[in-house]
Amino acid sequence: MRHVLLLALLLLPACRGYRDPEDSVELRRSIDDSNAATRVRIALGEDPQTAPYAAIKVSCEGGVLTLEGDVDRAAVRARAGDLASVDPAVRKVRNRISVRTASSPR
């Protein structure tokens, strides 16, 4: 009986399923990336200079935040990059926003 009880205690953790510690690290990174992208979208929407450009796309993967879209002034592009870079979860900003003038082809 004692051996059965010992065996049951040893097998109990396995009954709950194996969880790879790396899974929780990746999940945490994914949540951090999603939260960072959301915070930057909010900041862009609240800033008077960038708010008119709601079509700016924001994505984040592994702490690298990417901005994409079109604006009509270089100052707006720079401001969007500045706003993105202050988020604590953002390690690097890829500012791929294009500056289009009225004569630029779409």
C-alpha positions as CSV (number, residue, x, y, z in Angstrom):
1,M,0.0,0.0,0.0
2,R,2.8,2.3,0.8
3,H,4.4,1.9,-2.6
4,V,1.0,2.6,-4.3
5,L,0.7,5.8,-2.4
6,L,4.3,6.9,-3.2
7,L,3.7,6.0,-6.9
8,A,0.5,8.1,-6.9
9,L,2.3,11.1,-5.4
10,L,5.0,10.8,-8.0
11,L,2.5,10.6,-10.9
12,L,0.2,13.3,-9.7
13,P,2.1,16.2,-11.4
14,A,2.0,14.3,-14.7
15,C,-1.8,14.1,-14.5
16,R,-2.0,17.9,-14.7
17,G,-0.1,17.9,-18.0
18,Y,3.3,18.9,-18.9
19,R,3.9,22.6,-19.5
20,D,7.0,23.7,-21.2
21,P,8.4,26.8,-19.4
22,E,9.2,28.3,-22.8
23,D,5.5,28.3,-23.6
24,S,4.8,30.8,-20.8
25,V,7.8,33.0,-21.9
26,E,6.5,33.1,-25.5
27,L,3.0,33.9,-24.2
28,R,4.3,36.7,-22.0
29,R,6.3,38.1,-25.0
30,S,3.2,38.0,-27.2
31,I,1.1,39.8,-24.5
32,D,3.8,42.4,-24.0
33,D,4.0,43.0,-27.8
34,S,0.2,43.3,-28.1
35,N,0.0,45.7,-25.2
36,A,2.9,47.8,-26.6
37,A,1.2,48.1,-30.0
38,T,-2.1,49.0,-28.3
39,R,-0.4,51.7,-26.2
40,V,1.3,53.2,-29.2
41,R,-2.0,53.2,-31.2
42,I,-3.6,55.1,-28.4
43,A,-0.7,57.5,-28.2
44,L,-0.9,58.2,-31.9
45,G,-4.6,58.7,-31.7
46,E,-4.4,61.2,-28.8
47,D,-1.5,63.2,-30.2
48,P,-2.7,66.3,-32.2
49,Q,0.0,65.9,-34.8
50,T,-0.6,62.2,-35.5
51,A,-4.3,61.8,-34.7
52,P,-5.5,62.8,-38.2
53,Y,-3.6,59.8,-39.6
54,A,-5.7,56.9,-38.2
55,A,-4.5,54.6,-41.1
56,I,-1.0,54.3,-39.6
57,K,-0.6,50.6,-38.9
58,V,1.2,49.5,-35.7
59,S,2.5,46.0,-35.1
60,C,5.0,44.6,-32.6
61,E,7.0,41.4,-32.5
62,G,9.7,40.6,-30.0
63,G,9.8,44.2,-28.8
64,V,10.4,45.5,-32.3
65,L,7.5,47.9,-33.1
66,T,6.8,48.6,-36.8
67,L,4.9,51.7,-38.1
68,E,3.5,51.6,-41.6
69,G,1.3,54.0,-43.6
70,D,1.4,57.3,-45.5
71,V,1.5,60.8,-44.2
72,D,1.9,64.1,-45.9
73,R,4.7,65.6,-43.8
74,A,8.1,64.4,-42.5
75,A,7.4,66.0,-39.1
76,V,4.4,63.7,-38.7
77,R,6.5,60.6,-39.5
78,A,9.1,61.7,-37.0
79,R,6.5,62.4,-34.3
80,A,5.0,58.9,-34.8
81,G,8.5,57.4,-34.4
82,D,9.1,59.5,-31.3
83,L,5.8,58.4,-29.7
84,A,6.5,54.8,-30.4
85,S,10.0,54.8,-28.9
86,V,9.0,55.9,-25.5
87,D,7.0,52.8,-24.7
88,P,8.9,50.7,-22.1
89,A,8.2,47.4,-23.9
90,V,9.6,48.7,-27.3
91,R,13.3,47.9,-27.8
92,K,13.4,49.1,-31.4
93,V,11.2,51.1,-33.8
94,R,11.0,50.4,-37.5
95,N,9.5,53.5,-38.9
96,R,8.3,52.5,-42.4
97,I,5.9,55.4,-42.7
98,S,6.1,57.0,-46.2
99,V,5.9,60.8,-46.7
100,R,3.7,61.5,-49.7
101,T,3.4,64.8,-51.3
102,A,0.4,65.9,-53.3
103,S,2.2,65.1,-56.5
104,S,3.4,61.7,-55.3
105,P,1.8,58.7,-57.0
106,R,-0.3,56.4,-54.8
